[in-house]
Amino acid sequence: MSEAAGIRARTYYRNATGRELDAVLTFLAPAGRTVQVRCAIEARDEPGTCQTPMEPPEESAGTGFSAVAEFAGSGEGDSTPLLMRSGSNSVETEGS
């Protein structure tokens, strides 16, 4: 998500599962820089967001950014099931 103040990764969700979930949002920047945040997703059927901190405009110029959001069961130890993984859209750099 690009704004005048910089760029960040954000995922929207609605958790109607009836149980708390964990989310991990990974923001991948050019030159190998990675920012990762964990969000606890409450068991409620209301929309919410999970987002990374804003990267400054001077570091966010150009392309090559991507993001991955992963949602899994909460507090289930090593057997935590991965429920969903979603990635950002790639940007077409050349026409067809």
C-alpha atoms as an extended CHARMM CRD file, in Angstrom:
* protein
*
        96  EXT
         1         1  MET       CA              0.0000000000        0.0000000000        0.0000000000  PROA      1               0.0000000000
         2         2  SER       CA              1.6850000000        3.1760000000       -1.1930000000  PROA      2               0.0000000000
         3         3  GLU       CA              0.8840000000        6.5280000000        0.4450000000  PROA      3               0.0000000000
         4         4  ALA       CA              2.5270000000        9.9520000000        0.4710000000  PROA      4               0.0000000000
         5         5  ALA       CA              4.2010000000        9.0470000000        3.7860000000  PROA      5               0.0000000000
         6         6  GLY       CA              5.7590000000        5.8510000000        2.3450000000  PROA      6               0.0000000000
         7         7  ILE       CA              4.8040000000        2.2420000000        1.7160000000  PROA      7               0.0000000000
         8         8  ARG       CA              3.5510000000       -0.6230000000        3.9150000000  PROA      8               0.0000000000
         9         9  ALA       CA              1.9420000000       -4.0530000000        3.6870000000  PROA      9               0.0000000000
        10        10  ARG       CA             -1.6300000000       -4.4840000000        4.9230000000  PROA      10              0.0000000000
        11        11  THR       CA             -4.0770000000       -7.3580000000        4.9350000000  PROA      11              0.0000000000
        12        12  TYR       CA             -7.7920000000       -7.1700000000        5.6760000000  PROA      12              0.0000000000
        13        13  TYR       CA             -9.6250000000      -10.0260000000        7.3710000000  PROA      13              0.0000000000
        14        14  ARG       CA            -12.8750000000      -11.1620000000        8.9340000000  PROA      14              0.0000000000
        15        15  ASN       CA            -12.6560000000      -14.0690000000       11.3950000000  PROA      15              0.0000000000
        16        16  ALA       CA            -15.9660000000      -15.9340000000       11.5970000000  PROA      16              0.0000000000
        17        17  THR       CA            -14.3420000000      -19.2240000000       12.6870000000  PROA      17              0.0000000000
        18        18  GLY       CA            -15.3890000000      -18.8810000000       16.3240000000  PROA      18              0.0000000000
        19        19  ARG       CA            -11.7860000000      -19.1920000000       17.5560000000  PROA      19              0.0000000000
        20        20  GLU       CA             -8.7680000000      -16.9070000000       17.7760000000  PROA      20              0.0000000000
        21        21  LEU       CA             -6.2710000000      -17.0890000000       14.9160000000  PROA      21              0.0000000000
        22        22  ASP       CA             -2.6870000000      -15.9360000000       14.4390000000  PROA      22              0.0000000000
        23        23  ALA       CA             -1.6010000000      -13.9570000000       11.3890000000  PROA      23              0.0000000000
        24        24  VAL       CA              1.9100000000      -13.2910000000       10.1280000000  PROA      24              0.0000000000
        25        25  LEU       CA              2.3270000000      -10.5270000000        7.5630000000  PROA      25              0.0000000000
        26        26  THR       CA              5.6880000000      -10.4110000000        5.7770000000  PROA      26              0.0000000000
        27        27  PHE       CA              6.6980000000       -7.3640000000        3.7300000000  PROA      27              0.0000000000
        28        28  LEU       CA              9.5810000000       -7.9640000000        1.3130000000  PROA      28              0.0000000000
        29        29  ALA       CA             11.4500000000       -4.9440000000       -0.0080000000  PROA      29              0.0000000000
        30        30  PRO       CA             14.0970000000       -4.7090000000       -2.7140000000  PROA      30              0.0000000000
        31        31  ALA       CA             17.6740000000       -5.6560000000       -1.7700000000  PROA      31              0.0000000000
        32        32  GLY       CA             16.5110000000       -8.3800000000        0.6260000000  PROA      32              0.0000000000
        33        33  ARG       CA             15.0320000000       -6.2050000000        3.3860000000  PROA      33              0.0000000000
        34        34  THR       CA             12.1480000000       -7.9670000000        5.1870000000  PROA      34              0.0000000000
        35        35  VAL       CA              9.7100000000       -6.7230000000        7.8170000000  PROA      35              0.0000000000
        36        36  GLN       CA              7.4640000000       -9.2340000000        9.5980000000  PROA      36              0.0000000000
        37        37  VAL       CA              4.6140000000       -8.5850000000       12.0450000000  PROA      37              0.0000000000
        38        38  ARG       CA              2.4120000000      -10.9840000000       13.9990000000  PROA      38              0.0000000000
        39        39  CYS       CA             -1.2160000000      -10.1580000000       14.6960000000  PROA      39              0.0000000000
        40        40  ALA       CA             -3.6590000000      -11.9220000000       17.0120000000  PROA      40              0.0000000000
        41        41  ILE       CA             -6.9810000000      -12.2270000000       15.1740000000  PROA      41              0.0000000000
        42        42  GLU       CA             -9.8910000000      -12.2030000000       17.6200000000  PROA      42              0.0000000000
        43        43  ALA       CA            -12.8550000000      -14.5550000000       17.1430000000  PROA      43              0.0000000000
        44        44  ARG       CA            -15.4100000000      -12.0120000000       15.9490000000  PROA      44              0.0000000000
        45        45  ASP       CA            -17.1840000000      -11.4530000000       12.6860000000  PROA      45              0.0000000000
        46        46  GLU       CA            -16.0450000000       -7.8440000000       12.3300000000  PROA      46              0.0000000000
        47        47  PRO       CA            -13.5590000000       -6.6400000000        9.7000000000  PROA      47              0.0000000000
        48        48  GLY       CA            -10.0250000000       -5.8810000000       10.8310000000  PROA      48              0.0000000000
        49        49  THR       CA             -6.5260000000       -5.1940000000        9.5230000000  PROA      49              0.0000000000
        50        50  CYS       CA             -2.9800000000       -6.3200000000       10.1620000000  PROA      50              0.0000000000
        51        51  GLN       CA             -0.2180000000       -4.0680000000        8.8200000000  PROA      51              0.0000000000
        52        52  THR       CA              3.4990000000       -3.4650000000        8.8890000000  PROA      52              0.0000000000
        53        53  PRO       CA              5.0890000000       -0.1780000000        9.9400000000  PROA      53              0.0000000000
        54        54  MET       CA              5.4100000000        2.4940000000        7.2550000000  PROA      54              0.0000000000
        55        55  GLU       CA              8.6440000000        2.4820000000        5.2580000000  PROA      55              0.0000000000
        56        56  PRO       CA              9.8880000000        6.0510000000        4.6260000000  PROA      56              0.0000000000
        57        57  PRO       CA              9.2920000000        7.5530000000        1.1550000000  PROA      57              0.0000000000
        58        58  GLU       CA             13.0140000000        7.7230000000        0.3210000000  PROA      58              0.0000000000
        59        59  GLU       CA             13.3120000000        3.9540000000        0.9310000000  PROA      59              0.0000000000
        60        60  SER       CA             10.0640000000        3.1020000000       -0.8260000000  PROA      60              0.0000000000
        61        61  ALA       CA             10.7690000000        4.6150000000       -4.2530000000  PROA      61              0.0000000000
        62        62  GLY       CA             10.6800000000        2.2070000000       -7.1430000000  PROA      62              0.0000000000
        63        63  THR       CA              9.2840000000       -1.2860000000       -7.4800000000  PROA      63              0.0000000000
        64        64  GLY       CA             10.0640000000       -4.7460000000       -6.2660000000  PROA      64              0.0000000000
        65        65  PHE       CA              7.9650000000       -4.8330000000       -3.0960000000  PROA      65              0.0000000000
        66        66  SER       CA              5.7620000000       -7.8130000000       -2.2300000000  PROA      66              0.0000000000
        67        67  ALA       CA              3.8390000000       -9.1450000000        0.7550000000  PROA      67              0.0000000000
        68        68  VAL       CA              2.6360000000      -12.5010000000        2.0810000000  PROA      68              0.0000000000
        69        69  ALA       CA             -0.0990000000      -12.9790000000        4.7190000000  PROA      69              0.0000000000
        70        70  GLU       CA             -0.4580000000      -16.3120000000        6.5380000000  PROA      70              0.0000000000
        71        71  PHE       CA             -3.3430000000      -17.2030000000        8.8600000000  PROA      71              0.0000000000
        72        72  ALA       CA             -3.1620000000      -20.1900000000       11.2150000000  PROA      72              0.0000000000
        73        73  GLY       CA             -4.8130000000      -21.6570000000       14.3030000000  PROA      73              0.0000000000
        74        74  SER       CA             -3.7480000000      -20.0400000000       17.5670000000  PROA      74              0.0000000000
        75        75  GLY       CA             -2.0050000000      -21.6710000000       20.5250000000  PROA      75              0.0000000000
        76        76  GLU       CA             -1.8210000000      -25.1640000000       19.0730000000  PROA      76              0.0000000000
        77        77  GLY       CA              1.9520000000      -25.6740000000       19.3230000000  PROA      77              0.0000000000
        78        78  ASP       CA              3.8510000000      -27.4460000000       16.5610000000  PROA      78              0.0000000000
        79        79  SER       CA              0.6530000000      -28.8980000000       15.1010000000  PROA      79              0.0000000000
        80        80  THR       CA             -0.8580000000      -25.4920000000       14.3030000000  PROA      80              0.0000000000
        81        81  PRO       CA             -2.7300000000      -25.8170000000       11.0050000000  PROA      81              0.0000000000
        82        82  LEU       CA             -2.0310000000      -23.2640000000        8.2820000000  PROA      82              0.0000000000
        83        83  LEU       CA             -5.4660000000      -22.0760000000        7.1740000000  PROA      83              0.0000000000
        84        84  MET       CA             -4.5970000000      -19.6050000000        4.4270000000  PROA      84              0.0000000000
        85        85  ARG       CA             -1.5920000000      -18.0710000000        2.6750000000  PROA      85              0.0000000000
        86        86  SER       CA             -2.0470000000      -15.1250000000        0.3390000000  PROA      86              0.0000000000
        87        87  GLY       CA              0.5210000000      -13.1110000000       -1.6240000000  PROA      87              0.0000000000
        88        88  SER       CA              0.5100000000       -9.7310000000       -3.2930000000  PROA      88              0.0000000000
        89        89  ASN       CA             -0.0350000000       -9.3040000000       -6.9950000000  PROA      89              0.0000000000
        90        90  SER       CA              3.0360000000       -9.0600000000       -9.1750000000  PROA      90              0.0000000000
        91        91  VAL       CA              3.5310000000       -5.9540000000      -11.2570000000  PROA      91              0.0000000000
        92        92  GLU       CA              3.8420000000       -6.3710000000      -15.0000000000  PROA      92              0.0000000000
        93        93  THR       CA              6.9610000000       -4.5410000000      -16.1720000000  PROA      93              0.0000000000
        94        94  GLU       CA              6.5230000000       -5.2280000000      -19.8880000000  PROA      94              0.0000000000
        95        95  GLY       CA              3.5190000000       -5.1710000000      -22.1790000000  PROA      95              0.0000000000
        96        96  SER       CA              2.3040000000       -8.2640000000      -23.9820000000  PROA      96              0.0000000000
